[in-house]
Amino acid sequence: MKKAIAIIVSVLFVFALTSLSFAAEKAAPAPAEKAAPAKMEEKKAPAKIKQVTGEVTAVDAKAKTVTVKGKKGDVTVSTDDKTKVTMGKEMKSVADVKVGDKVIVKYSEADGKNVAKSVAIKPAAAPAEKKTEAAKPAEKPTKTEKK
């Protein structure tokens, strides 16, 4: 009888130890899972989408890069198959981007490179209209001066 009780107590002791070890293993990954999203958030922070607006100064079709002269200087962005190039509502390709075009480029920095997410080419007709509108108000003061 004493042997049976000793065996039962030892079996219960073994179950108690194994359950504690399993509980400790399950608790350890939980903080690691919480730490993993924090690491992902740290990686996402540098991938913040930036924007540059300006004139295209260089296009390299072989290297798939576009250089834009913005307010803060020249920004060179590389393009890939995921880059969306548009003019108005029309989809275009990187080959349609020409030196001298006015563009808005949205990009993110990855592995030390600026990778373009989208390139929006501004229509050339809009700046011409602005120039004619700017000329009209300039004529009005000259008429008032003649009177």
VENGIDA-V347870 format. One record per pair of residues at least 6 apart in sequence whose ideal C-beta (glycine too) atoms are under 6 Angstrom apart, sorted by the first residue. I is the first residue (numbers start at 1). GAP is how many residues later the second one is. Records with the same first field share a line. If there is no record, write none. Layout:
BEGIN
I = GAP ; GAP
END
This chain:
BEGIN
47 = 61
49 = 57 ; 59
50 = 57
51 = 55
52 = 16 ; 18 ; 23 ; 53
53 = 51
54 = 14 ; 15 ; 16
55 = 14 ; 47
56 = 12 ; 41 ; 43 ; 45 ; 47
57 = 10 ; 12
58 = 9
59 = 7 ; 38
64 = 14 ; 15
65 = 11 ; 13
66 = 11 ; 31
67 = 7 ; 9
68 = 7 ; 37
77 = 28 ; 30 ; 37 ; 39
78 = 35 ; 37
79 = 15 ; 37
83 = 33
84 = 34
85 = 7 ; 8 ; 9 ; 34
86 = 34
87 = 34
88 = 35
101 = 20
102 = 20
103 = 16 ; 18
104 = 16
105 = 11 ; 14
106 = 11 ; 12
107 = 7 ; 9 ; 10
108 = 7
END
